[in-house]
Amino acid sequence: MNTEQHSVRQHILVTGRDIVMAKGYSGVGLNEILSAAGVPKGSFYHYFKSKELFGKAMLEDYVDGYLAELDALLGADGSGLVRLMRYWDSWLALNDHACAGSKCLVVKLSGEVADMSEAMREVLLQGTNRIVQRLADCIADGVADGSVRAGTVPQQAALALYGMWLGAALLTKLRREPSALENALQATRAMLEAPN
């Protein structure tokens, strides 16, 4: 794919993602995406054979970007615990509490598309598995450097924490206030922090 084609494809993905973030996957029709992107229907079908394949590509693009940001947060300087807390702090910074969770396609679409599209469910599953694995690796680093409580089982802790944070994001979206995320932050620190 040449640069111009990649640019048009990427433009459709980003434009569609912004609309899906606001309305959900089912609430958005192809005509709305095409109109907002300023591309004809033929161009859309040149890159994506169906709305489902567009959704799959959109999620793959989102997951790749998310993982790059996660790697930057977890790969920066600091102990394992400092790096983990930097990531969880970013969840609080991302949410404006009026529509918490709407900036995360995992939160926004997991419940909606899991029963609708096997291809999209699989992308979300693989993406969340990769997130959990990165968190587990960082937890293991924290156990090794003494910043995370000894005896913490990295994979179990990572899965439990990620699930708690997804749930907290949903509650924040429902409540339109940040207490669930703030409680998740306190619980995370209590679960991981090594005693002095």
C-alpha positions in Angstrom: 0.0 0.0 0.0 1.5 3.3 -1.0 1.7 6.3 1.3 -1.3 8.1 -0.2 -3.5 4.9 0.1 -2.3 4.4 3.7 -3.1 8.0 4.5 -6.7 7.7 3.1 -7.2 4.4 5.0 -5.8 5.9 8.2 -8.0 8.9 7.8 -11.1 6.7 7.5 -10.1 4.7 10.6 -9.4 7.8 12.7 -12.6 9.6 11.6 -14.7 6.5 12.2 -13.0 5.8 15.5 -13.9 9.4 16.7 -17.6 8.9 15.8 -17.7 5.4 17.3 -16.2 6.7 20.5 -19.1 9.1 20.7 -22.0 6.9 19.6 -20.9 3.3 19.8 -20.4 0.8 17.0 -24.1 0.0 16.3 -25.1 3.6 16.4 -22.9 4.6 13.5 -23.7 4.0 9.9 -21.3 3.9 7.0 -22.8 7.0 5.5 -22.0 9.0 8.6 -18.3 7.8 8.5 -18.0 8.5 4.8 -19.5 11.9 5.1 -17.3 12.9 8.0 -14.2 11.5 6.3 -15.1 13.1 3.0 -14.6 9.9 1.0 -16.9 8.1 -1.5 -18.4 4.8 -0.7 -16.1 3.1 -3.3 -13.0 4.3 -1.4 -14.4 2.8 1.8 -14.9 -0.6 0.1 -11.5 -0.4 -1.5 -10.0 -0.6 2.0 -12.6 -2.5 4.0 -14.9 -5.1 2.5 -17.6 -4.6 5.2 -18.4 -2.5 8.2 -17.3 -5.4 10.4 -13.9 -5.5 8.7 -13.7 -1.7 9.2 -14.5 -2.3 12.9 -11.8 -4.9 13.1 -9.2 -2.7 11.5 -10.3 0.2 13.7 -9.8 -1.8 16.8 -6.4 -3.2 15.6 -5.2 0.4 15.0 -6.5 1.5 18.4 -4.9 -1.4 20.2 -1.5 -0.8 18.5 -1.6 2.8 19.5 -2.7 2.0 23.1 0.1 -0.6 23.5 2.7 1.9 22.2 1.5 4.4 24.9 1.4 1.7 27.5 5.0 0.7 26.6 6.1 4.3 27.0 4.5 4.6 30.4 5.7 1.2 31.7 9.1 1.5 30.1 10.0 4.9 31.6 12.3 5.3 34.6 11.3 4.2 38.1 10.6 1.1 40.1 8.0 -1.4 39.0 5.5 0.2 41.4 6.2 3.7 40.2 5.8 2.7 36.5 2.5 0.8 37.3 1.1 3.7 39.2 2.0 6.0 36.4 -0.2 3.9 34.1 -3.1 3.8 36.5 -2.8 7.6 37.1 -3.2 8.0 33.4 -6.6 6.5 33.6 -7.7 9.3 35.9 -6.1 11.9 33.7 -7.9 10.5 30.6 -11.4 10.6 32.0 -13.3 13.8 32.2 -15.9 12.1 34.4 -18.8 13.5 32.3 -18.2 10.7 29.9 -15.6 8.5 31.5 -14.7 5.4 29.5 -15.7 7.0 26.2 -12.0 7.7 25.4 -11.2 3.9 25.6 -12.6 1.7 22.9 -12.1 -1.4 25.1 -14.5 0.1 27.7 -16.8 1.5 25.1 -17.1 -1.5 22.8 -16.4 -4.8 24.7 -19.9 -5.4 25.8 -21.4 -4.1 22.6 -19.4 -6.1 20.0 -18.4 -9.3 21.9 -21.7 -11.0 20.9 -22.0 -9.3 17.5 -18.7 -9.9 15.8 -16.3 -12.7 16.5 -13.5 -10.9 14.5 -13.9 -7.7 16.6 -14.2 -9.7 19.9 -11.0 -11.5 19.0 -9.1 -8.3 18.4 -10.3 -6.9 21.8 -9.4 -10.2 23.5 -5.9 -10.3 22.1 -5.4 -6.7 22.8 -6.5 -7.0 26.4 -4.3 -10.1 26.8 -1.3 -8.1 25.6 -2.1 -5.3 28.1 -2.4 -7.7 31.0 0.8 -9.4 30.0 2.7 -6.0 30.0 1.2 -5.2 33.4 2.2 -8.7 34.7 5.8 -8.1 33.4 5.9 -4.8 35.2 4.5 -6.3 38.4 7.3 -9.0 38.2 9.8 -6.2 37.9 8.3 -4.6 41.0 8.5 -7.8 43.0 12.1 -8.2 41.9 13.1 -4.6 42.8 11.2 -4.8 46.1 8.6 -2.0 45.3 5.7 -4.5 44.9 4.7 -6.7 47.8 6.6 -10.0 47.9 4.5 -13.0 47.0 2.4 -11.2 44.5 1.7 -13.5 41.6 2.2 -11.2 38.6 -0.3 -12.7 36.1 -3.1 -13.0 38.7 -2.6 -9.5 40.0 -2.4 -8.0 36.5 -5.7 -9.7 35.5 -7.4 -8.7 38.7 -6.3 -5.1 38.5 -7.2 -4.7 34.9 -10.6 -6.1 35.5 -11.1 -3.8 38.5 -10.1 -0.8 36.4 -12.4 -1.7 33.5 -15.2 -2.0 36.0 -14.3 1.3 37.7 -14.3 3.0 34.3 -17.8 1.7 33.6 -19.0 2.9 37.0 -17.4 6.3 36.4 -19.3 6.5 33.1 -22.6 5.7 34.8 -22.0 7.9 37.8 -20.4 10.8 35.9 -18.0 11.4 38.8 -14.6 9.9 39.5 -15.0 8.1 42.9 -14.8 4.6 41.3 -11.5 5.3 39.6 -10.2 7.0 42.8 -11.2 4.0 44.8 -9.5 1.7 42.2 -6.3 3.8 42.6 -6.3 3.3 46.4 -7.1 -0.4 46.1 -4.3 -0.8 43.5 -1.7 0.8 45.8 -2.9 -1.2 48.8 -2.7 -4.5 46.8 0.7 -3.9 45.3 2.7 -1.6 47.6 5.4 -3.4 49.6 5.4 -2.7 53.3 8.2 -0.4 54.5 
